[in-house]
Amino acid sequence: MKLVILACLAAIAVGAPQLQDVVQILRDDRQDDGNGNFNYAFEADNGIAVDASGTPGINGQSNIQGVFRFPLPDGSVAEVRYVADENGFQPQSDLLPKPHPLPDHAVAQVRFAEEQRALGVEFE
């Protein structure tokens, strides 16, 4: 019986997940004044970092400005800056896909519509 228990304990120890990559927290600063204004900054030794600050919004939401960074497999660091407010989440980063340029005929149509609006023409 003791041999069976020892064998089970050994099997559990061998099969348990091993923590190989322990991440150290280098910085964790948080401030919240309780009325909707807050700041936080977080940084880990693996290159992940987050900074954000928030204020109350006019529609009851939190308006947040921030940035987060993380390492990419090629060794470079990705950075995403953002604003989140009554207009939604608005990220800015070189990582985000860029829209294709408009074809010439579409640019001409937009220019024509702008000229018409400048002359007082209203479209329905």
C-alpha positions in Angstrom: 0.0 0.0 0.0 2.8 2.4 0.9 4.5 1.6 -2.4 1.3 2.6 -4.3 1.0 5.9 -2.4 4.7 6.7 -3.1 4.2 5.8 -6.8 1.2 8.1 -7.0 3.0 11.0 -5.3 6.0 10.5 -7.6 3.7 10.5 -10.6 2.0 13.7 -9.4 5.4 15.4 -8.9 6.7 14.4 -12.3 3.5 15.5 -14.1 3.1 18.8 -12.3 3.7 21.9 -14.5 7.1 23.3 -14.0 7.5 27.1 -13.6 10.4 27.8 -15.9 9.9 31.5 -16.7 9.3 33.4 -13.5 8.5 37.0 -14.3 9.7 39.6 -11.8 7.5 42.7 -11.3 9.8 45.8 -11.4 7.2 48.5 -10.8 3.6 48.5 -9.8 2.3 52.0 -9.0 -1.4 52.8 -8.5 -3.2 55.9 -7.5 -7.0 56.3 -7.3 -8.5 59.3 -5.6 -11.9 57.7 -5.5 -13.8 60.2 -7.8 -12.8 58.7 -11.2 -9.3 60.1 -11.5 -6.6 57.4 -11.5 -3.1 56.5 -12.7 -1.3 53.3 -12.8 2.1 52.1 -14.1 3.2 48.5 -14.3 6.5 47.0 -15.6 7.9 43.5 -15.6 11.4 42.2 -16.3 10.2 40.5 -19.5 9.6 43.8 -21.2 5.9 44.2 -20.7 5.0 47.7 -19.5 1.7 49.6 -19.1 1.0 53.2 -18.2 -2.4 54.8 -18.0 -4.3 57.6 -16.5 -8.0 58.2 -16.3 -10.5 60.9 -15.6 -14.3 60.9 -15.4 -16.0 61.5 -18.8 -19.0 63.7 -19.5 -21.2 60.7 -20.3 -20.4 58.8 -17.1 -17.6 56.8 -18.6 -13.9 56.8 -17.7 -11.7 58.6 -20.2 -8.3 56.8 -20.3 -5.1 57.7 -22.0 -2.3 55.1 -22.0 0.4 53.1 -23.6 1.4 49.5 -23.4 4.6 47.8 -24.6 5.6 44.3 -25.1 8.6 42.5 -26.7 8.2 40.9 -30.1 9.8 37.6 -31.1 12.4 39.5 -33.3 13.6 41.3 -30.2 12.0 44.7 -31.0 9.4 46.3 -28.7 5.9 46.9 -29.8 4.1 50.0 -28.5 0.5 50.8 -28.6 -0.7 54.3 -27.5 -4.4 54.7 -27.0 -7.3 56.9 -25.9 -10.5 55.5 -24.7 -13.4 58.0 -24.2 -16.9 58.8 -25.4 -15.6 58.2 -28.9 -14.5 54.6 -28.1 -11.1 52.9 -28.1 -8.7 54.7 -30.4 -5.3 52.9 -30.6 -2.3 54.2 -32.5 0.6 51.9 -33.4 2.8 51.0 -36.3 1.6 47.4 -35.7 -2.0 48.3 -36.7 -2.9 47.6 -40.4 -3.1 50.7 -42.6 -6.0 51.2 -45.0 -5.3 50.9 -48.7 -5.1 54.3 -50.5 -8.2 55.3 -52.3 -8.2 54.9 -56.0 -7.9 58.0 -58.1 -11.6 58.0 -59.2 -12.7 57.8 -55.5 -10.4 60.8 -54.6 -11.9 62.7 -57.5 -15.4 62.0 -56.3 -14.6 63.1 -52.7 -13.0 66.3 -54.1 -16.1 67.0 -56.3 -18.4 66.5 -53.3 -16.3 68.9 -51.1 -16.4 71.5 -53.9 -20.2 71.1 -54.2 -20.7 71.5 -50.4 -18.5 74.6 -50.5 -20.8 76.1 -53.1 -23.8 75.4 -50.8 -25.1 72.3 -52.6 -26.9 70.0 -50.2 -27.1 66.2 -50.7 -29.9 64.1 -49.4 
